[in-house]
């Protein structure tokens, strides 16, 4: 599931990416979308009461691919970004920090559930990718 969510997130690019963007991750909206995907993935991996919304995930995948192409990123640029292990690691670290700042730490699975349920209730970008079992 992590690979599916990260691949989807890494393919995100808004319409009209700024000329200064050298990769999809340089675009603020993409970066924020990727962070939401990474946070959601950490939540669902650490909380058995929360699962990903697979239909939304797969629908989002198609929309994000279309947006990335429309923003001017080539298939090679998208593929290179998807395969960038350094970018993935940085994103995962930022997601872990976000969750830690919201009370979810690796030694407390219940806190991941609390954070996830809050994201779902708020209807956040993260919450829209998740559901209670």
C-alpha positions as CSV (number, residue, x, y, z in Angstrom):
1,X,0.0,0.0,0.0
2,X,2.9,2.4,0.8
3,X,4.2,2.1,-2.8
4,X,0.7,2.8,-4.2
5,X,0.2,5.8,-2.0
6,X,3.6,7.2,-2.6
7,X,3.5,6.6,-6.3
8,X,0.2,8.4,-6.5
9,X,1.5,11.3,-4.4
10,X,4.7,11.5,-6.3
11,X,2.8,11.9,-9.6
12,X,0.9,14.9,-8.4
13,X,1.4,18.2,-10.1
14,X,-1.0,21.1,-10.3
15,X,-2.1,22.8,-13.5
16,X,0.3,25.6,-14.5
17,X,3.4,24.7,-12.6
18,X,5.7,27.6,-12.1
19,X,8.6,27.9,-14.6
20,X,11.1,27.6,-11.7
21,X,9.8,24.1,-10.9
22,X,12.5,21.5,-11.8
23,X,10.5,18.5,-10.6
24,X,6.9,17.9,-9.4
25,X,8.2,18.2,-5.9
26,X,9.3,21.8,-6.4
27,X,5.7,22.9,-6.7
28,X,4.1,23.8,-3.4
29,X,0.8,22.1,-4.1
30,X,2.6,18.9,-5.1
31,X,4.8,19.0,-2.0
32,X,1.7,19.5,0.2
33,X,-0.1,16.7,-1.6
34,X,2.9,14.4,-1.1
35,X,3.0,15.2,2.5
36,X,-0.7,14.3,2.9
37,X,-0.1,11.0,1.2
38,X,2.9,10.2,3.4
39,X,1.1,11.2,6.6
40,X,-1.9,9.1,5.6
41,X,0.3,6.1,4.9
42,X,2.0,6.3,8.3
43,X,-1.4,6.5,10.0
44,X,-2.8,3.5,8.2
45,X,0.4,1.5,8.8
46,X,0.3,2.1,12.5
47,X,-3.4,2.1,13.2
48,X,-5.4,-1.1,12.6
49,X,-8.7,0.8,12.9
50,X,-7.9,3.0,9.8
51,X,-7.5,1.9,6.2
52,X,-7.0,3.7,2.9
53,X,-9.9,4.6,0.7
54,X,-8.8,2.5,-2.2
55,X,-11.4,3.7,-4.7
56,X,-10.4,7.3,-4.0
57,X,-6.7,6.4,-4.1
58,X,-7.0,4.9,-7.6
59,X,-9.3,7.7,-8.9
60,X,-6.8,10.2,-7.5
61,X,-4.0,8.4,-9.2
62,X,-5.5,9.0,-12.6
63,X,-6.3,12.7,-11.9
64,X,-2.8,13.3,-10.6
65,X,-1.2,11.8,-13.6
66,X,-3.3,14.0,-15.9
67,X,-2.4,17.0,-13.8
68,X,1.3,16.3,-13.9
69,X,1.2,15.9,-17.6
70,X,-0.9,19.1,-18.0
71,X,1.6,21.0,-15.9
72,X,4.3,20.3,-18.4
73,X,6.2,17.5,-16.6
74,X,7.4,14.8,-19.0
75,X,7.0,11.1,-18.3
76,X,10.7,10.9,-17.7
77,X,10.6,13.7,-15.1
78,X,7.7,12.1,-13.3
79,X,9.4,8.7,-13.4
80,X,12.7,10.2,-12.1
81,X,10.9,11.9,-9.2
82,X,8.9,8.7,-8.3
83,X,12.1,6.8,-8.2
84,X,14.1,9.4,-6.1
85,X,14.9,7.6,-2.8
86,X,16.3,10.8,-1.3
87,X,13.0,12.7,-1.9
88,X,11.0,9.8,-0.5
89,X,13.1,9.6,2.6
90,X,12.8,13.4,3.2
91,X,9.0,13.2,2.7
92,X,8.6,10.3,5.1
93,X,10.7,12.2,7.7
94,X,8.6,15.3,7.4
95,X,5.4,13.2,7.7
96,X,6.8,11.5,10.9
97,X,7.6,15.0,12.3
98,X,4.1,16.3,11.5
99,X,2.6,13.3,13.3
100,X,4.9,13.6,16.3
101,X,3.9,17.3,16.6
102,X,0.3,16.1,16.7
103,X,1.0,13.5,19.4
104,X,1.7,10.4,17.3
105,X,5.0,8.7,18.0
106,X,6.2,5.3,16.9
107,X,5.8,3.8,20.4
108,X,2.1,4.8,20.7
109,X,-0.1,3.1,18.1
110,X,-3.3,4.6,19.7
111,X,-2.0,8.1,19.1
112,X,-1.8,7.3,15.3
113,X,-5.5,6.3,15.5
114,X,-6.4,9.5,17.3
115,X,-4.5,11.6,14.8
116,X,-6.1,9.7,11.9
117,X,-9.6,10.0,13.3
118,X,-9.0,13.7,13.7
119,X,-7.9,14.0,10.1
120,X,-10.9,12.1,8.9
121,X,-13.3,14.2,11.0
122,X,-11.7,17.4,9.8
123,X,-12.0,16.3,6.1
124,X,-8.4,17.2,5.6
125,X,-6.4,16.1,2.6
126,X,-5.0,13.3,4.7
127,X,-8.5,12.4,6.1
128,X,-10.0,12.2,2.6
129,X,-7.6,9.3,1.8
130,X,-8.5,7.4,4.9
131,X,-11.5,5.7,6.5
132,X,-12.4,3.9,9.7
133,X,-12.7,0.1,9.4
